[in-house]
Amino acid sequence: MLQLIIATVLFMVMMFGIGFILNMLLKTTWFPIYLFIVALIVLGIWAPWDSNATATIENFAHYTIVDYVPVIGALFGAYVSGWAIRALRKGGYKMF
């Protein structure tokens, strides 16, 4: 349980940091969330996909709550990075 909490916080902080830097460099607000959805989730579903499975639910049956919680934490970190950049821009900071 402790490892799950640490992994979730770690992924959240990493996605916040990466998203914040990407937002500053690319001058976009919600790019990290789009990148997260397109790249990480699609690759996370496509990579372990078993074409021999008879039903789609069989492909998702090997994921557990331990797999989903860090992903949700990382998505939350990407959202908070976009929110932080937007708040800084509204506050008058031109470098963001």
Secondary structure as UniProt FT lines:
FT   HELIX           2..26
FT   HELIX           31..35
FT   HELIX           36..41
FT   HELIX           42..46
FT   TURN            47..48
FT   TURN            51..52
FT   HELIX           56..60
FT   TURN            61..62
FT   HELIX           65..90
FT   TURN            91..92
FT   TURN            94..95
//
